[in-house]
Amino acid sequence: MITLYHRPKTRSDRFVFLLEELGAPYDIHVVPTLGEGKTDPANPHPHAKVPAIRDGDDGTVVFESSAIALYLTDKFPHAGLGPKVGDKTRGAYVTWLAYYGGVLEPAFISKFTNAAVPRPMAGWVEVEEAMAYVIDTLSKGPYLLGDAFSAADVLYGTTFAMFGQSPMMPKSQVITDYAQRVTSRPAHARAAAKAAA
Amino acid sequence: MITLYHAPRSRSSRIIWLLEELGCDYTIEITPIKRGDGTGEPAPDSYKAIHPLKKVPAIKVFDEIVYETPAICLYLTDSHQKHPMGPLPGHNDRAEYVRWLFFYSANVEPAATARFQGWDKDPAKPTGFGTLEEIEGVISAQLEKTPYLLGENFSAADIVYGSTIAFFKGTLFPARKHYDDYVARITSRPAYARSQAKDNG
C-alpha cells in the first residue's frame, strides 16, 4: 500500500492521477496547508511540502515529483507508464523527468517572481526557451516519448492544463491540445473526484 | 560506446568522474559553453540536436541522448547493474537515491542561484525554491550522521553533492567539519584523480 501525503489543489493532485493510472493500491493522507501555520507530523517531507509518499511494503519515503514518478513506475512496471531500464526510450524518460524539476519549474518560478535568469550560470533558462523545446517535441508526437503515454505526461500535461492559459505561458495550440489529451483520460476523472476530497 | 559532451571545469566534469567510477568506455567531446563569468562562446546551433538549451553535460549512448545531471546519473547507474554506484529498483536505498538526485537540481541549484543573485533578500517574498538554509540543513544533517548520503555506501549522488559542497563550503554553505571530511573522503578516490586528469579532454 502506498500512502500519498496530499493537499487538495496542489502539486500532489497529479499523483492521485498517476496512482489511478498505475492501478496501484493507495490511500490519501490529507495534510493542512502551510498557510494555516501548522504542520502535520505524519507528513514525512522535511519541508512539510507535498507530495510525498510512503511505501507500506518497507516504510520507504519518497518526495520530489520526479523522484516519486520514477519510483512508482519502476515499482509497478506492468502498468507500462515508464520505460524500463534497457528500453529505447528510458533515456528520454529520465531526461524529461529531470527537466521538469530542474528546468521547467524554476523557469516558471523565475517568471512569476520577475527574476531574470542568469542564463550561463543557472541550470535552467527563461520560460520561452524551455517551452520552445517542449512544443517542438509535442509537435512530433502525441506524448513526450512519442506514441506512448508515460508518467512524464502526467507531470507536464497537468501543469499545462493548469497554467496553459496563463499570460506567463507562450500561446500554443500544440500545448492546449496536449493538455486536453492528457486530462481527458479516465484515470484523470477518477483522480479529480478523489483528490478534491 | 558513450559520448560525453563536456566543457572543462563545468557541471560536466563530475560526469567524467562517474564514468571513471563505473569503468565505462567513453569519449569526451569538448563542447563550448557561455560561462557564468561571461567568458566563452555558446556551442553552434548544430549542438541543439544534442542539448536543446546548449548546455552541458549531455551524453549520447548509441542513438539515445540523455541530459540533466540527475537523469544522466540514473541512466548510467541503472544501465550498469553490477556496479554499486546506484541502488536499483527494489533495493532499500533506491528511494533515497532517486530523491537526493532530483532534490539537487530542483532545490539545491535554484536556491543557491537565488542566493547568489540576491533574489531571497526579502523574507516576505519567498523564492519558491525553499530557503538555502532549509536545504543546506537537510544535507548537513545527513552527512553529520553518515559518511555518504545513502549511509555507508558511496553512490553517484555523492559525486553530485560532493562536488557542489567542495565548491560552496565556506561561501554559500557554512564551513563545517563534516563537509571537509566528506569532500576529503570522496576526492581521495582514484576515479576522481583520473577524472581530473581527463577534464581538459
Interface residues (C-beta under 8 A of the other chain):
Chain A: P46 H47 K49 D55 D58 T60 V61 V62 F63 E64 S65 S66 A67 L70 Y71 D74 K75 V85 G86 K88 R90 G91 A92 V94 T95 L97 A98 Y99 G101 G102 V103 E105 P106 I109 F112 T113 A115 P118 R119 P120 M121 A122 G123 W124 V125 E129 A130 A132 Y133 D136
Chain B: R11 I33 K34 R35 G36 G38 G40 P52 L53 K55 V61 E64 I65 V66 Y67 E68 T69 P70 A71 L74 Y75 D78 S79 Q81 L88 P89 N92 R94 A95 V98 R99 L101 F102 F103 S105 A106 N107 E109 P110 T113 A114 F116 Q117 W119 K125 T127 G128 F129 G130 E134 V138
